[in-house]
Amino acid sequence: MTLDFGSLPKVLLHDHLDGGLRATTLVELAKVAGYRRLPTANPQHLADWITRGSAGSIEKILWAVKQVIAVTQTTSALQRVGKEAAEDLARDGVVYAETRFAPLRHTAGDLSAKQAIDAVLAGLNAGASEADIHVCVVLAAMRNEPDVESVVRLAIDYRDRGVVGFDIAGPEVGFSNLDHTGALRVAHEADIPVTLHAGDESGPDSIAEAIELCGARRVGVAHRLIDDIEMTDDGEAQLGPTARLVRDRAIPLEICPRAGIHLHGLAAGDHPVGVFHASGLPITINTDSRLIADTSMTREMELLHEHYGFTIDDLRSVTLRAVDVAFCDDETRASVRRIVERGFTDVEGTASR
């Protein structure tokens, strides 16, 4: 069976707005903003520079993000990035997306955090209105920066206006989700769904903390959960306590294969996603940062099929799991589920002819 991965319907739960804009847009916004630190005005060369320069560490990735943050400090810039994100995701076959961004990082100029959120939502809605996609926002705070609780309160204010959840991102080494238990308490009391970055730099203990002590409904990235899984000589996976916790509580993992390969300097077939899936862990598949990791949902599915043996049934399964654990309302979930089931059936039927 020959699969057209581009035609498969996709559900995306972990996608950073500031890591996924078009290189062309970055060049043009830098020109408008008078930002002169980009090395080239050639979009393809710039995309290569961003990808190469961000490989190998969280700090390098955050450096790349700073290039975007510097030129997205106005309403028009944020609206444009939001609109193009919706368009690009829809073109990639994404039918539902939760894109995340940190509003406080866009207030270096004249914008307030609320104006930044309004601009992103306006852009996303404009792009979605012209495409077959439902897009909403997860507001992120940076664990190494102040005012985390203010972002939670913004998520509460905007919960019926396109914001569906709260996230804490940023460097893990030297910083912890446990530093922000007060903000997390506010989120839980307001019933704001929480997803936390954990286990990208730090080990499995950070994932256990995110679940048990911070109340995360989902965990983002979780790459180093592999440190809690031991492979026996006969190829069986022995799960340690944190991996069993994830499996037994069915905590969804927002796995970002190509971004993990990019960050950790892995070969294409060496990401732990295959072990996670074979071990029965509840994974979802995501992009993380499309420009930085040079990826798309289509490329993620192609990678899983080529290097990890994912069949169309596997891809259907992880996509429907993403539908089930999305932070949207039940009506949207039911609609997206119908679209996904129909889309996989259509593509499978075409491939079999």
C-alpha positions in Angstrom: 0.0 0.0 0.0 1.4 3.4 -1.0 0.3 6.1 1.5 -0.2 9.7 0.7 0.8 11.1 4.1 0.0 14.7 3.0 -3.6 13.7 2.6 -4.0 12.1 6.0 -5.9 14.2 8.5 -3.8 15.4 11.4 -4.3 16.6 15.0 -1.6 18.7 16.5 -1.4 19.5 20.2 2.2 20.8 20.6 3.2 23.5 18.2 5.0 26.7 19.2 3.8 29.7 17.2 7.1 31.5 17.5 9.0 28.4 16.3 7.0 27.8 13.2 6.6 31.0 11.2 7.7 31.2 7.5 11.3 32.2 6.9 10.0 34.7 4.3 7.9 36.3 7.0 10.8 36.5 9.4 12.8 38.3 6.8 10.0 40.8 6.0 9.1 41.4 9.6 12.8 42.0 10.5 12.9 44.6 7.7 9.8 46.4 9.0 11.1 46.3 12.6 14.6 47.5 11.6 16.1 44.3 13.1 19.5 43.8 11.7 20.8 40.8 13.5 19.7 38.2 10.9 22.7 37.1 8.7 20.8 37.1 5.4 17.7 38.3 3.7 17.4 35.1 1.6 14.6 33.0 3.2 16.0 29.6 2.3 19.5 30.5 3.6 17.9 32.0 6.7 15.8 28.8 7.4 19.0 26.8 7.1 20.8 29.2 9.4 18.0 28.9 12.0 17.9 25.1 11.9 21.7 24.7 12.0 22.2 27.3 14.7 19.5 25.9 17.0 20.6 22.3 17.0 22.0 20.6 20.1 20.6 22.4 23.1 17.5 24.1 24.6 19.6 27.3 24.9 20.3 27.3 21.2 16.6 26.7 20.4 15.7 29.6 22.7 18.3 31.7 20.9 16.5 31.0 17.6 13.2 31.9 19.2 14.6 35.2 20.3 15.1 36.1 16.6 11.4 35.7 16.1 10.4 37.4 19.4 12.4 40.5 18.4 10.3 41.1 15.3 6.8 40.1 16.6 6.2 43.0 19.0 3.3 44.6 17.1 -0.3 43.8 16.5 0.2 43.5 12.7 3.2 41.2 13.1 1.3 38.8 15.5 -1.8 38.9 13.3 0.2 37.9 10.3 2.1 35.1 12.0 -1.2 33.8 13.4 -3.0 33.9 10.1 -0.1 32.2 8.2 0.2 29.5 10.9 -3.5 28.5 10.4 -3.0 28.5 6.6 0.2 26.5 6.7 -1.2 23.9 9.2 -4.3 23.5 7.1 -2.2 23.0 4.0 -0.4 20.3 5.8 -3.6 18.4 6.5 -4.0 19.5 10.1 -7.7 19.7 11.0 -7.3 20.6 14.6 -4.4 22.4 16.2 -3.5 23.8 19.6 -0.7 26.4 19.0 1.1 27.8 22.0 2.9 31.1 22.7 4.1 33.1 25.6 2.2 36.5 25.5 4.5 38.2 28.0 7.4 37.8 25.6 5.6 40.1 23.1 5.3 43.1 25.4 8.8 44.7 24.9 7.2 47.4 22.7 3.8 49.1 23.1 1.7 45.9 23.4 0.1 44.6 26.5 -0.2 40.9 27.1 -3.9 41.1 26.3 -3.3 43.0 23.0 -0.7 40.3 22.1 -3.3 37.5 22.7 -6.0 39.5 20.8 -3.7 39.9 17.8 -2.7 36.2 17.7 -6.4 35.1 18.0 -7.4 37.5 15.3 -4.8 36.1 13.0 -5.6 32.5 13.7 -9.3 33.1 13.2 -8.7 34.9 10.0 -6.6 32.0 8.6 -8.9 29.4 9.9 -11.9 31.1 8.3 -10.3 30.5 4.9 -9.3 26.9 5.5 -10.7 23.7 6.8 -9.1 23.8 10.3 -10.0 24.5 13.9 -7.2 26.3 15.8 -7.0 27.4 19.4 -4.4 28.6 21.8 -2.5 27.3 24.8 -0.9 30.2 26.7 2.6 29.5 27.8 4.7 30.9 30.6 8.5 30.6 30.8 9.7 28.8 34.0 12.8 31.0 34.1 10.9 34.2 34.0 8.6 36.0 36.5 4.8 36.5 36.4 3.9 32.9 35.6 0.6 33.3 37.6 -0.4 36.3 35.4 -0.3 34.0 32.4 -2.7 31.6 34.1 -5.0 34.5 34.9 -4.9 35.5 31.2 -5.8 31.9 30.3 -8.8 32.2 32.6 -9.9 35.5 31.1 -9.7 34.1 27.5 -11.0 30.6 28.1 -14.2 31.2 26.1 -12.4 33.3 23.4 -10.0 30.7 21.9 -7.6 29.9 24.7 -8.0 26.3 25.9 -5.1 25.6 28.2 -1.9 26.6 30.0 1.7 25.5 29.6 5.1 26.1 31.3 8.0 26.0 28.9 11.6 27.1 28.9 14.9 25.7 30.2 14.7 22.8 32.7 18.2 22.8 34.1 18.2 25.0 37.1 14.5 25.6 36.9 11.5 23.4 37.8 7.8 23.3 37.3 7.7 23.0 41.1 8.8 26.6 41.4 5.3 27.6 40.2 3.0 25.5 42.3 1.0 28.7 43.2 0.3 29.5 39.6 -0.6 25.9 38.9 -3.0 25.9 41.9 -4.8 28.9 40.4 -5.1 27.0 37.1 -6.5 23.8 38.7 -9.0 25.8 40.8 -10.2 27.5 37.7 -10.3 24.2 35.8 -7.9 25.4 33.2 -6.3 22.3 31.5 -2.5 22.2 32.1 0.2 20.7 29.9 3.8 21.0 31.1 7.1 20.7 29.3 9.1 18.0 31.2 11.7 15.4 30.5 13.4 17.1 27.6 16.6 18.1 29.4 15.9 16.8 32.9 15.3 13.1 33.6 12.2 11.0 34.3 11.8 12.6 37.8 10.7 15.8 36.2 8.0 14.0 34.4 6.8 12.3 37.5 6.8 15.7 39.3 4.8 17.2 36.4 2.1 14.5 36.8 2.0 13.8 40.6 2.9 17.2 42.1 1.9 19.7 39.4 -1.3 18.0 38.1 -0.4 18.0 34.4 -3.1 16.5 32.2 -0.5 16.1 29.4 3.3 16.2 29.3 5.2 17.9 26.6 8.1 16.3 24.8 9.1 13.8 27.6 12.1 12.6 25.5 14.1 11.4 28.5 11.4 9.1 29.7 13.4 6.6 27.7 15.9 6.7 30.6 13.2 4.9 32.7 12.8 2.1 30.1 15.3 -0.8 30.0 15.4 -3.0 26.9 16.1 -6.7 27.6 18.3 -8.9 25.5 15.2 -10.3 23.8 13.9 -6.8 22.8 11.3 -6.5 25.6 10.8 -3.1 27.2 10.9 -3.1 31.0 9.2 0.0 32.3 10.5 1.9 35.4 8.3 3.6 37.9 7.7 6.9 35.9 7.0 5.0 32.7 4.5 2.8 34.5 2.9 5.9 36.0 2.5 7.4 32.6 1.0 4.1 31.2 -1.2 3.3 34.2 -2.7 6.8 34.5 -2.9 7.2 30.7 -1.1 10.6 30.8 -0.8 11.7 27.1 2.7 12.5 25.9 3.2 15.2 23.4 6.0 13.5 21.4 7.9 15.6 18.9 10.1 13.2 17.0 11.9 15.4 14.5 12.4 18.2 17.1 13.9 15.6 19.5 16.2 14.4 16.8 17.2 18.0 16.1 17.8 18.8 19.8 19.6 15.7 20.8 21.7 15.1 17.6 20.1 11.7 16.9 20.0 9.7 13.7 16.6 9.5 12.1 15.8 6.1 13.5 17.1 6.7 17.0 14.3 8.7 18.6 12.6 6.7 21.5 9.1 7.2 19.9 9.1 3.6 18.6 9.9 2.2 22.0 7.2 4.5 23.6 4.6 3.3 21.2 5.5 -0.4 21.4 5.5 -0.1 25.2 1.9 1.0 25.2 2.6 4.5 26.4 -0.2 7.0 25.3 1.7 9.1 22.7 0.6 11.8 20.4 2.7 13.1 17.5 3.6 16.7 17.1 5.9 19.2 15.4 7.1 21.4 18.3 8.7 24.1 16.2 8.2 23.8 12.4 10.8 26.3 11.2 13.4 25.5 13.8 13.2 21.7 13.4 12.5 21.9 9.6 9.3 19.8 10.0 5.6 19.4 9.4 3.0 16.9 10.4 3.4 15.2 7.1 7.1 14.9 7.6 6.5 13.5 11.1 4.2 10.8 9.7 6.7 9.9 7.0 9.4 9.6 9.6 7.3 7.3 11.8 6.4 5.1 8.8 9.9 4.9 7.3 12.0 4.5 10.4 9.7 3.1 13.1 7.3 0.9 11.1 4.1 2.8 11.9 1.3 1.5 9.8 -1.8 3.5 8.8 -3.6 1.8 11.7 -0.9 3.1 14.1 -1.2 6.6 12.6 -4.9 6.5 12.9 -4.6 5.3 16.5 -2.3 8.1 17.7 -4.3 10.7 15.8 -7.6 9.6 17.4 -5.8 9.6 20.8 -4.9 13.3 20.1 -8.5 14.0 19.4 -9.5 12.4 22.7 -7.0 14.3 24.8 -7.3 17.7 23.1 -8.4 20.6 25.4 -11.4 21.5 23.2 -15.0 21.3 24.1 -17.0 18.0 23.4 -18.8 19.4 20.4 -15.6 20.3 18.7 -14.0 17.0 19.7 -16.9 15.0 18.1 -16.7 17.0 14.9 -12.9 16.6 14.6 -13.2 12.8 15.3 -15.7 12.4 12.4 -13.3 14.3 10.1 -10.3 12.2 11.2 -12.2 8.9 10.8 -13.6 9.8 7.4 -10.2 11.1 6.2 -8.3 8.0 7.2 -11.0 5.8 5.6 -10.8 7.8 2.3 -7.0 7.7 2.1 -6.9 4.0 2.9 -9.5 3.3 0.3 -7.6 5.3 -2.3 -4.3 3.6 -1.5 -5.8 0.1 -1.8 -7.0 0.7 -5.4 
